[in-house]
């Protein structure tokens, strides 16, 4: 059994989608949801499914002993970042090599890096006049949005699309593909470009 932790900071639609996807799996269990924010609605969603939750403000999250102890307590093998807005500390990347993945709401390497999250990404895509956008799932590294790409999914854009339209189109991809990509990575298929 693979035990996964989902790290969140916000609303949690991807978190809930992942929990539902693996709810009846014989090989994967969502064993923990961790948020850096106590008011993240993702925690409410996780509790509906009786998933253990923990709130770790930035100082606690960057404390190796506290974070490691929490993950060990829940036998975590694999970590999924789903709208998590803190940089993952090096000690965690070293402890979980090729076992931490992130979702990004654009086609990396475009529109990635510090400050490029949520609506900021979709506004930048619109401002650049892009003809398509998409989602990227990548390995987490010490570089913000710089880890190796695992999978990307594209959606066309129209010149009339607003940043909200772009966000809605991209979110459809996240809901459709993110749990599937996690499942395939856990099965050992690392590259789905």
N, C-alpha and C positions, 0 to 999 in steps of 0.2 A: 504494500500500500504506500503510495506517495502522499505525503502530507504537505499541502501548500498553504502559504500565507499570502494574503492579498493586502498590499499597502495602499491606503487611500487618503485623500485629503478633502473630498467634496461630496457630491450628490450620490455617487455610487451606482449608477445604472450598469456600468460594466461589471462592477463587483457582484451585483445581484445576478446578472446574466451568467457569470462564471459559476456562482454558487448553484444556480438552477441546472446548468449544464452538467455539473459533476454530482448532482444530488443522489443519483442512483448508480454511480460508478462503483465497480468492484475493485478498482485499482488506484483511484485518485480521490482524496478527501480534502475539501477546504477545511482546514483545522484552526485557522486563526485569521482575523481581520485586524490590522493595525492602522491607526490613524494618528497623524500628528495634530489633529484638531478635534477637540471634544464635541464640537457642534457639527461635525461632518454627518450628513444624512446617511451616508453609506453605513454608519454604525447601526442606525435604526433598521435599515434593510437587512443587515447581517443578523441582527438579533431576532428578526422574524423567522429565520431559519435555524435558530439555536446555535449559531456559530459563535464561538468565544471571540470576544473583542478586547482590544487594549488601546488605550490612548497614551501616546508617547510624544510629548512636546519635543521640540528640536533638541534641547539639551539632553533629554533622556535618550532620544533616538541616536544621538552621537556618542552615547556612553556605551563602550564596548561590553562591559560586564552586564549592564541592564538589558541591552537588546539581545545579546547572545543568550542570556539566561531565559528570557521570554521565549525565544525561538526554540531552544532546547526543551523547555517545558512542554511544548506542543509538538515535538518531534518533527520540526519543519525540515523538509528536503529541498524545497523549491519555493521561490518568491516571485510573485507577480505584482508589478506596479500598475495600478489602474487609476490614473488621475492622481498620482502621488506627486507632490510638488517640492519635496526636499531632495537634495543630492544624497545619494547613497554613500555612506562613508567607506573608505578604502578597506577597513577591517572586515566589513561585511562582504564586499566583493571578493576578497581573498578567501574568506571562509566558505563562500558559495560560488566557486568558479563555474561559469557556464550554467548557472542555476538561478539567475535573476533576469527576468525579462521585463521590458517596458513597452507600453503602447504610446505612439505619438500621433497626433491628429494632422499629419501632413506627410508628404513623400520625402523623407529624409534622403540626402542631406539638406535639401531646401527647407527653410523655415524651422530650423532646429536651433538648439543652444539656449543659453540663459535668457529668460524673459519670454521665450516662445512657448506658451502654453495656452490652452483654452481659446478664448475669443481673440487673443493677440495673434494667434496663428492664422485664424480665418480672416482677420482684417488684413494681415500681411499678404495672404494669398490673393485676396481681392485687389489690393493696391498694386500687386505685381501683374495683374491682368492674366493670371494663369488660366489655361484652358481645361485643366484637370486638377484634382486634388486627390487625397486618399489617406490611408492610414498605414503606419509602419509599425511592425513589431520588431524589436531589436534586443540584443543582449545588453545588459547594463555594464558600463565601464566607468573608469574615473572621469571620462570626458562627458559633459552634459550632451545627451542625445548622440553620442559618438560611437556607441558599441556596434558591432557587426550586425547587419540587417538579416533578420530571419525570414520575414515575409512582408510584402507590400500589396495593397489592393487599391485600385484606382476607380475614380468616378468622374465623368465629364462635368464641366461647368459651362454655364451660359454667361454671356456678358451682363445679363440682367440680374444674375444671382447676387444677393446681398451677403454680407458676412454671416447673417443668421441662416440663409439658405445653404451656404457652403457648409456651415456647421451641421445642419440637419442631414445633408447628403453624406458627409463624412461619418456622422454618428451611425447611420444605417450600416455602413461597412463594419464599424466596430462591433455592433450588436450581432451581425451575421457571422463575422469571421474570427474574432478574438478568441472565444472559447475553443474553436476548432484548432487554431494555431497552437494554443497551450497544450491541447490534447496530443497533437502531433509531435511537439517538442518533447513532451514527456514520454512518448513512445520511441523517441530516439531519432526522429527525422528533424534535423536541425535547420536545414536550408530549404525554403519554399519560395524562392524568388521567381 
